[in-house]
Structures are given as structure tokens and as C-alpha cells.
Amino acid sequence: MEQILQQYQSVASTKVMTWFHVGKINDFPENGGACIKYKAKQIAVYNFTRKSKWYACQNVCPHKMEMVLSRGMIGDLSGTPKVACPLHKKTFSLENGENLNGDDYKIATYPVKIENENVYIGFTD
Amino acid sequence: MKKVIVIGNGMVGYKFCEKLVNKANSTDFSIEVFGEEPRPAYDRVHLSEYFGDKSANELLLAPSKWYLENNIKLHTSSLISSIDPSKKEIKTYKNESFTYDYLVIVTGSSPFIPPIKGVEKKGVFVYRTLEDLDAMKSYASKLKSEGKIEAAVLGGGLLGLEAANAAKELGMNTHVIEFAPRLMPRQLDLPASNLLKQKVEAMNIQVHLEKATSEILGENGIESMAFNDNSSLKVDMLIISAGIRPRDELARNSGIKIGERGGIWVNNKMQTSEKDIYAIGEVALYNDGIYGLVAPGYDMANVAVEQITGGDLTMAPSIDMSTQLKLIGTEVASFGDPFIENDEVAVISFENKHKGIYKRINVTKDGKKLLGGILVGDASDYNTLFQLYINAMKLPENPEDLILGARGGEASSVGSVMDFPDSAQICSCESVSKGAICGMIQDETCCSVSDVVKNTKATTGCGGCKPMVVDLVNESLKALGKEVKETLCEHFSYNRQELYDLIKINKITTFNEALNLFGKGNGCETCKPALASLFASIYMETANRQITIQDSNDRFLANIQRNGTYSIVPRVPGGEITPEKLMVLGSVAKKYDLYTKITGGQRIDLFGAELHELPLIWKELIDAGFESGHAYGKSLRTVKSCVGSTWCRYGMHESVSFAIEIENRYRGLRSPHKLKGGVSGCIRECAEARGKDFGLIAVEGGWNLYVCGNGGATPKHAILLAEQLDDETCIKYLDRFLMFYIRTAAPLTRTAPWLEKLDGGIEYLKKVVIEDCLGIAEELEKEMQGLVNQYECEWKQAIEDPEMMKRFKHFVNSNDTDNNIEYVPLREQKMPKAWR
């Protein structure tokens, strides 16, 4: 169980070694998310159209360890972009992965790059 | 800087730290905490919820990062072995030394284990820590695999009944064994205890009173218990909850004064016999007593903090042991002196055996002061009664009104919470007074209930004071001339009804448009589904049009389950199904290896479908003539029926035919919360129609129409709206009622709480629906007919459109499926493997 979580460590955009192509921008619903696969990792990618921004984070919710975050609703809390887990509505900041309900959970976030309508996620491996 | 060492990180130990870091001069102190358990402090009061749906993390009072952020050095799994008061030094079990300026001992208590022969046997547990619960859990699951399911709890006190609830949650057949002739002997009198016993037994927990255990028998582990009256009971697992003993051994060995029967002696400043050493919580012996409740422990923490930081607060001479809680689904409260009976006291009691309610108050002979009381089955009056008691307030002219309610008039017998004195303690867990709450509103520190909760922590303990805090905040705001308004969330400062009108009048059709025009920010998981529901209720828009504002179940048109797979419930109107269709469900379930179960709404639920399988399965179901059951939506679910006059020898009308007609009329109708209906063919009520949002019962001359009932956590019987209706009038009234509810209810409010809040209640609803006092009846019917005419099966819509199908792929960039899903066998089927 801990092994699943250890796979996911936040990646700063300055540390990216691989920009992995995951699809076209219209593969991702507006103001919502979808999941992509990179090696053994499942990554949730969000097309936050209202903010004209893209975000990516681990797909596994650290609360019950299920691969579901890409299916959650996104929005903001006093300006901080967030995703709500579809299972128990735990919410996480899409900027730094902090839990926003005051629980002791954190998720890993990844940088996203858009070039010519292509979507790339940054990894260090 | 002064160094404070805290030994013990339980609820009171945590509270001490919290109070200390919130002090203005807290930077003059550094705090180091030693806890024996592997986790930071957690909520022991709600321990049995660990077997329900709470994880260990959710029970934590504060996450580990809280200690870091507040510069508290926390050592977990660290037992302290000695204290040297002369050197002001403590030693850990690893022989590390630490010196202090102030020492606070909060080591709590341990369960008392009575000296019964055989008590050391395997399968005998105590109920105190999460580790105890983990051990019970794994032992119980081993037992169950061997077909052994008998569990007993020794002790019928407050904690014993909590433990019994936990054993029941583990799926064990549970017994409670109590030495006294009644349950909760410290809090309840005989009639109260008898009623509680009935209620506990109705939950399938057997109660054995006046039983003294003589021996625990068994070869390897416990197998049975023998009692002094020569009876015995087969038991595979025993939980002991026979009281607590203060954990005073550390203090005792260090020469600190201990009471004759245990407990660290303290004065009213919480000081022990040694300089600069304090003791608080269940380990402290104050006024010759040990107090096993959280509220006095929190008060002690407050006194110790004040003393250490230079204040002069002392502990009150008498400790209030009032308590209110929900035990195995029954509300129980006891306050003041619950038992007092003498010439100076008048006891007023009321018992309703039919409803299972008992109330008792003890009042001074002159009828002026309340001295104590007991409530079982309905503790909604507790807060008011407790305030009257604790503040020694003058009682109304007829004190019996306090428990019977004012008869004749509509006004409440006690008046409003605003009548309490400023000193009235509203939240006793966190010691928050009425003055503190109202003061923060008046000086504009706070302007909402959530602000008050953040600032004072009121309501965060047992939560019993929530309604009073809400009233206080609203009334104080009103008094300042501020508008009190329920708004949807931070993005919309309108309530649901206002948004309904705004969207309709302005013909708004998308969430983004609504947010741009009437809101701010980017939406959230509260307003998105609320608006999705409004678009559905106004335009009969299916969940396929704006998928990312749908709650996740609606987005994927299925019910997400604990492992991220989905369940599928096709509509089976009225619960009537042909053998051919049953066979289709069977073969689909078999083909996709789905766990199948009959639902409470007379349908069949197929569990364990992965995201990518949903459209494949639905294609087959639709080809066989099924349609979406909307089990995933806040929408009409089922109209349950009994078989009715077509087959039943007692049936008065055709309940199945009418149920099918109604279910098909309202299928796909989205509403503020789920909607359920029922139709019974006679007054025997086999369809349980009065447990539904709307229910019809056949009587001589037509249907009786009942509305606003529900099952669930707060069961409510539906109330009679109209009698002896013909089919057509019945549907007309239903149209009006449902549409009026959809227009006016707050989000996620079912019909019963909606009616409760509706000014004028059922009589007003009758005027709107039957007499048309608002002149909107025709409009409501027209709107409903419009929605009915536009119905479309959203699953059929989805599988016919390749663009809509995109959302059912697990990965955008791969055809792989989720490899994190595993199952374990369950009887002849399967269940998800839990990861935590």
C-alpha cells in the first residue's frame, strides 16, 4: 500500500527530465479531468478552461488508495484550484497537492506543457 | 523560555497543548509531548466509528503537521519510566533524560480488569485504543471464518454499550452482561434503563442483567462464561468494559501523592503534591473523584494552562457530569442529579412506550429550579434543559411543559436561546459561552457560523450544541440588522430557490454562463452538482450535456463503489419483471463477473463494473429493453409496490399497475435529493409506502396520498395529504407537490426536512397543493408535464454518441484498464479488496 504512494513524488517544472506526450487538448474535457498512464503510474490531468490552465496530479486518492482523482470535480477554494475526490469528497490543491479539509494527506503534482494542441506531462524518470 | 513537558497524548493532553499554544504569551514556552501510542491524539469518544466508515486518520484530533506548525516536539511510541521531581527531570524507557520547568501528567486511564478466573485467555479484549480495535477486528474475522460469531461485552455502562456497538459492527452476534439490575446504572433510573434495554435488544444485542461472572472457560481461547447463578453463555470473544483505573503508576513510583483508591491527588489549581508538576484528565483525583468524561478533562486542561501562564483560574468545586450521546442508535442524556428524590423535590416524568421515549426532570418543590433529569429516545430538549439547570434559571410557570411541550399554544415553552444569560455555556466540550459567541458577532470578528466554529471550536466536540450555535449566530446577526442568508457556497451568494428563478427567467443554459452572471470564481463540488440539478429540473437536461459539472456518479451514469468500480441498476418499474428480463440480467452479470444483489427498492444491483465496461454492459441491457434506473442521481429512484388486488386476496386496488404508471411518469426526474415512492394495495401497507417521499395506500373509494416520509438515519413516516383520491386527482396532486418541492427545497434536502422547515408545515402544503392558495397549481402541473414529455433515457443517448463515449476510457493514452483493482471471495461471489 505504501509502495503505491511512494511511486508518486511531486515534480518541479525545473527538474523535468522527460516531457511525455499524453494526448491532444480535446482528449480532455473542459473544466474536468481524465487519466493517463506513464510507465506504471496513473496520472490525473485537468483541463481547467475557466482559468486557461492545466494541472496534473497522482490519480490515486491517498485516503482509500483508489485510482479515482481524475474522475473528481474541479473548482476553487478562495482562488486555490482544487479537485474533490469522487469517493468521499476530500479536496486537494492542484497547485501544491495539500489537502484542503485539514486532513493529513498530500498528493503529488506534476507540471503540464501545451505545444501545438499537444499535452505533455513532466517526469523525472 | 520555560520548558513544558506533557506526558500523555490523549484527548485531554492534546487539548492542553492546543490551549497553551493559543495563549498570547505562548512564545514564552516550549512544549515537548511524550505519547505512548504510535499515533498522535485521536478522538476516543467516537472510537466505534473506526468500524464504521472512519479511518484512523479521520479520528485524529490534529494531523502530525499541526504539532510541527505549533513548534510542539511530539514523541510517539515513547513511554516515560520515571520522574525525578527534585532534579526536575524525566526518563524515557530508553533511558533518555529530559528536564522541565513544568511537568503535566495526562496519562489517562486503563480499563479495569476484574479478577475473574480465566480472564487471561485468548479472545478476551479491552476497549480503549485503536490497537485494541485492530486486534478485535482481526480476531473477529478469524472467528467468523470458523463460523464462530458469539461476542459478549462485560459491563453495561456507557463505554460497554459503545463496545457492544463496535462488536456488532464487526458482524458478531453480541451480548451485554451487566452486574447491576439496569443498564447505565450511573446515569439512568430503572424506567429509562428498561426502555434503553428494549431499544438495544431491538438492534439484536441481547442484554443480561444481574449477572456476576464466576469464570471464563475454554481450551485455547475463550469458549464460554459461567455465572454465579449457575447459568452460562457460549462466547467466542469477550470485551471487558467494567470501568477505568487511573494510570497513576508513574507518579506513584516517583513519590507523588496518590489517593487511597488511586489517582494523582490535585488541588483546585491542578497542582500535585510536587512543585511545578500538574495532573489533569482521568488520572487526576480532584475532590475525591476521578472523572471519566471529556468535558471535565478539558476544563482541567484549561485551568492548568491558565496556572502555568500566570493566570488565576481554578477548577469549580463541583464537577458537572451531564452527558448526551447516541448509543446504538438511541439518544440518551442525563444531567445534573438524575436520581434525586426527597421531600424538597418534585419528579415529573413522561413515558411513551409506543414511541419509545422517556423523559424525567427533577424540579424544586416550588417549581422554580431544575435539579437534573434523564432523556431516552428523544434528547432534542437536552440543550435547553441543561442550560436551565446549569445557569439555575427560572422555570416556566408549568415546568411539565419543558418535557411535554406547551399545549394549546404554538409558542415554545422555554423561549429562545437568546433568553439565556451571557454566562450560559453553550458548548460544554470546548467551554464556549453564549457571551463569547454573541460578542464575536457584535464586534465583527465573526460574521457566520463557520467563522464562529473556526474561532471558538464550538460544535467540534460532540456536536450537540450545533443548533444552538446556529440560532445564536443568526439571531445576533439579525439584531445587528444584518441579513441572514443561506447561500450555496463561496461562488454563489444566492440560495437554491433564487438560482432556480434566475436561471429560468434569464434562460441560462450553461454553468459557465450562470457563474459569470450571478457568481464569482470557478465553482466547486457544492455548486456544480447543485446547478446541474437545476438545469435538469428546468430543462430536463440529461447528465450527458455538461458532464464536468455533474457529481461523479452522474458523470458516469453509475454508482461509484469503494474500489472505484461501478454498480448498475436498470429500471424495473414497480418491481415487476418478466422471467426473460431476469434471465438477461443474470446472463449479463455472469458474462461480466458482477456481484449481484436485490436492492431495497425492488430492483437488481450489479456491482463491480469497470469504467470501460459500463457502455458495453448497457448496450446489452438496452438491446434487451432495459433503461437507466437513475440509481446514481438525485432523482426519482423507484416506486415500490405490493402485489395488489390482481393476486392478493386482501388487495383493494391494483397497486402494481399504478406504481408502474407513476414510476414511468416521473422516471429521470431530477430533484434536490433522491425521491422514492410506494404504492400499497391495502392498509396492511406491504409496500412500506409511508416510509417514502410519496406513498399511496388503497382504501375504500380510492387512494390515500401520504407525503414527506423517508427511511435512513432519521426515519419519518409520511403524512396524510389527501384522502380517497381517484387515479387522476392523485397524479395531479403528486405533480403539484413534487414540482413545488423541486422549486423550493435547499440542495440535498429530502422532502421530510423540507416540510419541517416549510413555514406552516403540512397544513400550508395542503393549502398550496389542494386549495391552490398561491395560484400556481396550473403552472406546476404544466411544468411537470413538460418535463415528463421530454424524458429520454440518458444511457441510450450516451451509447449512441461516440463523443459521449470518450469518458468511459480509463486512460486517455492507452487501452489498458486499471490494474489497482483486486477482489477477494465473498460467499459464492466476490467483494473489493480494501487497500486501507
Interface residues (C-beta under 8 A of the other chain):
Chain A: M1 I4 H21 V22 G23 D27 F28 P29 E30 N31 G32 A34 C35 I36 K37 Q42 V45 F48 R50 K51 V60 H63 K64 M65 E66 M67 V68 R71 G72 M73 I74 G75 D76 L77 S78 G79 P81 K82 A84 P86 L87 K89 T91 G102 D103 D104 Y105
Chain B: S55 N57 E58 L60 P63 S64 K65 E490 H491 N512 L515 G521 N522 G523 C524 E525 C527 K528 P529 I547 T548 I549 D551 S552 N553 R555 F556 I560 R562 N563 G564 L611 K806 R807 K809 H810 F811 V812 N813 S814 D816 D818 N820 A834 W835 R836
